Amino acid sequence: MLEALGLTAGEEAVYRCLIEMPAAAADLAAALDRPPTSVEADLTALIARGLVSHHGGRHVAAPPSVALGGLLTARREELHTAELAIVALAEQHRMAATDRAAGDLIEVVTGVEAVRQRFLQIQWAARERVRSFSTAPFVAVPPSDNTAEDRGVDRGIEYQVVIEREVLATPGVVAGIVDSVRKGVQVRVADKLPIKLMMADGELALVPLTTEPGGEPAAVLLHRSGLLAGVEALFEAVWRHSYPLRASAWGELQEQREPVIGELDRKILGLLLAGLTDESVAGQLDLSLRTLQRRLRALMDLAGVRTRVQLGWHAARNDWA
């Protein structure tokens, strides 16, 4: 449990034992049924961290709220520093991209394991949104192997997935889609999709080159470029004309042929129609301004309008707010 703070399992066991009662090293070794040298090594490490002190032949645990709180603060600072470093590296990468040759913007990935790694890495790299096209057959990464989706949803990443209708006939796929929808993944269905796709924000996209089982899987990794912008536009066009899938209480998928909006979108529209500014709406709903404006653009696309005045009229007419 305390491994996240840098403690080993042995150090945590010793510290927990000392929380109950101060003890000598030999007594700890007996209580934990471990070699004395191993316990003494853990005690030395705990003393160095300020978690344990030595008095009168016995070791005493420092109060957890103080000692562990300090470690937690230090780890938070380390993570914050790492986060800043990632932002700086991302900006450095963005600036360097403007000077890249065309070949540097496209990477060909071959082999099942390499394609699988890129498929997962793209999702881990996403900061706001992951968009994908899912078509049959599944060559490198079946839906059940997409372990990055759950982690992404937990991080607050917005997932938008368009599934080709043929995929729904694949055994076990429907149950996985129902589970994803219940976790907050937005899933739509289209009769036919032009390509397979996995895209993180507007920065990276993976497009398979081969789709037939039995061959050597290959894919193209696209960095931010005019080609990636075209792929992004393709996704948005397909997304607008596909149909949302909903999970029923009985674990069945239901296709929604009429455009629907979520509760959060209703709140956004209600506050805007009440006269609040974008900044005020974002603050009240604990959203970033960028996220709010992105959702408004999506609502305008869904309504088929170009201005906010038209969106307000459409919302009132269709009971969206």
N, C-alpha and C positions, 0 to 999 in steps of 0.2 A: 504493500500500500504506500510506503514511504519511498519507494524506489524513484518516484518522480522528483524527489528532493535530493537525490544523489546517494541515498543510503543503500547498502547491500542488504540482502535478506538476512544475513547473519547479524549485521549491525542493528537492524530493526528488532530482531528477536532479543538481543542483549538489552537494548534500550527499553523495550516493553517490559522485560523482566525487572529491570531496575526501577521502572515506574511503580511497580507493586511494592517493592521494598529494596532499600540499599543492601548491597551484598559484596563479599570479597570475590575475587576472580575465580578461586577454586570452587566456591559455592555456586557461582553462575555456571561454571562448566558442568557441575554435577546436575544442576536443575535442568539445563538444556541438553544434557547427555552429549556433550561435544568435547573434543580435546582441549585441554587448558591453553595450549599455544594458540589455537584458533580464536578462543574467546579473548585472550589477551590482545591479540592483533586487532580485534573489533573494538575492544575498549580503548586502545591507543588511538584508533581512528575517530571514535566518538569524542574522546577528550579533545582531540585536535579541532573538531567541529564545534566545540563548546556545548555539546549535548550531555556530557558526563564530567563530573569532578571526582577527585580522590581525596577522602578524608579518613584519617584514623584506620587505615587498612581496609576500608570499604569504599565502594564506588557508589556515587549518588547521581541520580538522573536530574538534569536541569528541568524546570517547568516547561512542558510542551508549548504552552502559549507563547513563551518568550523564545526558547531555543528554536523550535520548529518554525515559529512565526518569522524569525530572522532568516532562516533558510528559504522559506517561501518567498519572502521579499526579494532576496538575492536572486532566486530563480526567475521571478517575474522580471527583474531588471535585465537579466541575461536574455530572456525571451524578447523583451522590448528592444534590446540592442540588436538582436538577431533580426527582428522584424524590420528595423530601420535599415539594416544592412541589405536585406532582401529588396526593400523599396529602392535603395540606391543602385543595387545591381540591376534591377528591372529597368530603371531609367537609363543606366549605362547601356544596357542591351538595346533599349529602344533607340537611343541616339546612334548606336553603332549600326543599327539596321538600316538607317538612311544611307549609309555608305557601302552597304554590302553589294556584292555582285549578285546577279540573278541566281547563280548556283547556290549561294549561301542561304537563300530564302526558301529553298526546297530541299528536303532531305529524304532520300529513299531508304526505307526501312524494310529489311527482308528477314524472314524466319519467324516462326510462331512465337518464340519467346521475346524477340525484339519488338514485334508488333504489339504483343500483350503488354509489355512494359510501357511503351509509348501511350497505349490506350489508357492505362492507369495514371501515368505521369501527367498527361494533359488535364485530367480531372483534379489531381492534387495541386496543379499549378493555378487552377481557376480561383479568382478572387470574388467574383460576383455570380457568374452564370455559366452553366454547361448546356450546350445544345447538341442534339444528336439525331441522326436518322438510323433506324434499326431495320435491316432487311434480312431475309433468309437467302441462302443458308448462312449459319454462323461458322466461320472458318477458324478464327484465332481466339475469339473471346465470346463464349456463350453468355447470355444474360445472367445466368446464375453465378458466373465467375467475376462479375463486375463488383468487386469488393470496395471500390473507391466511392460508389454511389452513396452508401450509408454514411460513410465518413464525411462526404461532401455535404449531404443534407444536415448532418449534425453541426457542421461548421457554418451553416446558414447559406450555403450555395444554392441558387435557384436552378433547378433542373427542368429543361423543356425537351421532351422526347417525342418524336414522331415515329410511329411504328407502321410498317407496311402491313396491310390486311392479311397477307399470307402468313405472317409471323404468328398470328393468333392461333393458327392451326397446329403449331409446334407443341408437342407434349410438354407440360410443365410451365409454359410461358405465361399463360393467363394468371396462374396463381402468383407468379413473380410480379406481374404487372399490378395486380390488385394490392399486393404488399407495398409496392413502390408508391402507388396512388395514395394509399392511406398514410404514408409517411410524408406526403406533401409534394411528390414529384408530379409535374404537369405532363400528362401523357395524351397524345392525340393519335388518331389513326388516319391513314391515307390509303387509297386504293392501290397506288403504285408510287414508289420513290425512285428518283433517278440514280442515287448513289448511297453508299454507306457513309456515315460521317460522325466524327466526334470533335467538338469544338469548344475551346475554353475562352470565354469572353470574346474579344475580337483579336486575340493574339496568336493563338495556335489552332490548328485543325489537322486531323488525321483522316485521310481519304484512302481506303484500300484500293490497290491496283488489281488484285485477284480476288475472285469471289467463289471459285469452284473448289470443293473439298478435294483433298488428295494432292494438290499442287503445293508449291512452296509459297506461303503467304507473303505478300509484299504490300507496302502502303507508302503513301507520300505524306510527309509531315510538312505542313505549310506554316511559315512564319508570317508575321503581319506584312501584307503586300496587297497590290491591286487584285491578285488572284484570290487571296483570302477574303477580301472585301466582296468579291463576286460570289464566293461560296456562302458568305454570311447573308447576302441578299437573297440567294436561292433558298436558304433555310427559312427566312422570314416570309417569303412568298408562299412556300409550301405550308408553313405553320398556319397562316391566315386562312387557307382553304381546306385544312384538315379538320377532323371532328374530335372534340374532347371525349375522353373516356372517364367514366365515373365508376367507383366501386360500390356495389349495393351492400346492404346489411347482410346478405346471404353469401357474400364472397363472389358475386358475379360481376362481370364488366358490362356497363351500359353505355352505349354510344349516344352522345348528346348532339343531335342534329342542329339545334338552335343555339346561337351564341349565348353563353352564360358568363356571369362575372362572379368573383368571389366576394366574401364579406369585407375583406380589406379594401377591394376596389370600390365597393359601395360606400364605405366610410370616407375614402378619398374624395369621391364625387360629391358626397353630401357636404363635406367641409368646404370644398371649392365652390359649390353652388351657394353656400352660406356667405361667401365673400372673403374667405381666408386666403392669404397669400400662400405660395408654394412653400416658403420657409416655415410658416406657421403650421401648415398641414403636416409637413415632414416632422416637425418637432412634436406635435401632439400624438402622432402615430409611431414615433421612435423609428423613423426611416431616414436614410440619407437623402439629400436633395436629389442626387443622381438617380437613386432607386425610384423615388417618387416620379420624376420626370420620365423615366423609362417606362413605368407602369402606365402613365398617362399616354405615352406614345402607343403602347400596346392597345389601350382602350380605344384610341382614335382609329387604329388599324382595324380593330374588331368591329367598330361601328361603321367603318367605311367613310369617315369624315376627315377633313383637313384642318379644321380650326377648333379651338376650345369652345367657342360659341356654338358651333354645330354639335360638338360632343355633349354640351349641356342640354341642348334641345333634344338630342337623341336619348340621353339618359332619362330626362323627364318623360318623354313619350313612351319609353320601354320599361319604365319602373326600375331603373338601375340604381337609383339613389333613394 
